[in-house]
């Protein structure tokens, strides 16, 4: 039976799908025999751990939210940058002077901070807030009528910080509570192989109860192996295609 399940070609997802199918197929047989039921329960417990830790390794639910909140603060930053920059070039000298004072701060910190990484951009924006929050600059922003644009940038940054904090907390929680799915896989494969081997034996001893289950399990294994082999072949062909002449 070990030859039916081939660990070397199976991914974590393959094993999750296969085990899920096997457990569903063999569920009716678990209450019939205590030994089979105990092995079934062992597989179920390992499977639950595998699924839990596979989900932990997937993309965070906050990733997309962080991307969107970053885009919003980028837009808010470019708005305040372009508005102050435009005013600084005004032919109205008083307005131009006020705009120049504000825009010079942005120029000093960097006019393209939105191209930086998350942490670097946050650090620069916090420095900008320190300068723009000074009373004299708050007055300039108010006099030029652009205080709402500045406040929208601060709000966008606060939103970004909130999502970033939630993502960080999620990562910490997962690190404390999870184990690598590949490590659980080391337990899952032998347990699943034992369950299928026992099922094969019982299909010979108690054919009326277990034979149909065994045949359906063999079909499920064959389908997974076929998919896995096809994937392996595609990868090998792709590697050969990119080899230098």
C-alpha positions, -999 to 999 in steps of 0.1 A, spaced: 0 0 0 30 23 5 35 22 -32 0 37 -37 7 68 -17 39 84 -31 51 111 -7 79 124 -30 54 138 -55 28 151 -32 25 187 -20 9 197 13 -23 206 -6 -23 172 -23 -21 154 11 -48 177 25 -71 169 -3 -63 132 -3 -67 128 34 -100 147 34 -113 124 7 -101 92 25 -116 103 59 -150 111 42 -150 77 24 -140 57 55 -161 75 81 -189 48 80 -163 21 88 -149 38 119 -177 28 143 -177 -8 131 -143 -18 144 -125 -3 174 -90 -7 159 -101 9 127 -119 35 145 -89 44 167 -66 47 137 -93 68 119 -94 91 149 -56 94 149 -57 104 112 -85 129 119 -65 146 147 -34 149 126 -54 161 96 -70 189 117 -36 201 127 -24 199 91 -53 220 78 -49 245 106 -12 251 99 -17 250 61 -41 280 66 -15 297 88 10 296 60 -13 312 34 -16 349 27 -27 370 56 -63 383 55 -48 418 61 -24 418 32 -49 432 7 -61 457 32 -26 469 38 -20 474 1 -52 494 -2 -45 516 28 -10 522 15 -25 534 -19 -48 557 0 -20 574 19 1 576 -13 -27 595 -30 -32 618 0 5 625 1 7 633 -36 -23 656 -32 -7 677 -5 26 676 -23 12 688 -56 -11 714 -41 17 730 -21 41 727 -51 15 744 -73 9 772 -49 46 778 -46 48 786 -83 18 810 -81 22 845 -95 5 858 -64 36 865 -43 20 862 -9 5 828 -17 37 817 -34 57 825 -3 34 806 20 33 776 -4 71 776 -8 76 774 30 54 742 31 67 727 -1 103 732 10 96 708 39 83 682 16 112 686 -8 136 682 21 120 649 32 115 636 -3 89 642 -30 87 605 -40 83 589 -6 54 568 -19 79 548 -39 96 536 -7 88 505 14 61 506 40 84 513 70 105 539 53 74 558 40 58 557 74 90 571 90 92 600 66 55 608 69 58 609 107 87 634 102 64 655 79 37 655 105 61 668 132 69 697 109 34 704 96 19 702 131 39 731 143 16 761 150 32 783 123 27 757 96 -8 748 108 -16 785 102 -1 784 67 -21 753 59 -53 770 71 -46 803 53 -41 784 21 -72 764 26 -54 731 24 -57 719 60 -83 693 50 -59 677 25 -32 675 52 -57 660 77 -67 634 51 -31 624 49 -28 619 86 -60 599 87 -48 577 58 -15 571 78 -35 562 109 -56 538 89 -24 522 75 -9 519 110 -41 502 122 -41 475 95 -3 471 98 -7 465 136 -34 439 130 -13 421 105 16 421 129 -5 408 158 -18 380 135 17 370 125 28 369 162 -2 348 171 4 324 143 41 321 153 31 312 189 3 288 181 13 272 148 37 246 136 51 241 101 27 223 79 56 203 64 64 190 99 28 178 104 31 162 70 58 138 84 31 124 107 2 125 83 17 104 55 25 73 77 -8 75 96 -27 78 63 -7 49 48 -15 27 79 -52 36 76 -54 26 39 -33 -6 46 -58 -16 74 -87 -8 51 -72 -31 24 -69 -59 50 -104 -54 63 -117 -53 27 -104 -89 24 -118 -100 58 -151 -80 59 -158 -75 22 -194 -65 26 -184 -35 47 -150 -24 36 -145 -34 -1 -164 -5 -16 -146 19 7 -112 5 -3 -120 7 -40 -131 43 -37 -100 52 -16 -78 36 -43 -95 57 -69 -90 89 -48 -53 81 -44 -49 73 -81 -64 107 -91 -41 126 -67 -11 107 -80 -21 115 -116 -24 152 -109 9 152 -90 28 134 -117 14 157 -144 25 187 -123 60 172 -119 63 166 -157 53 202 -165 79 215 -141 106 193 -157 96 204 -192 97 241 -182 132 236 -167 144 220 -199 129 249 -220 149 275 -202 183 257 -203 209 277 -222 219 264 -257 
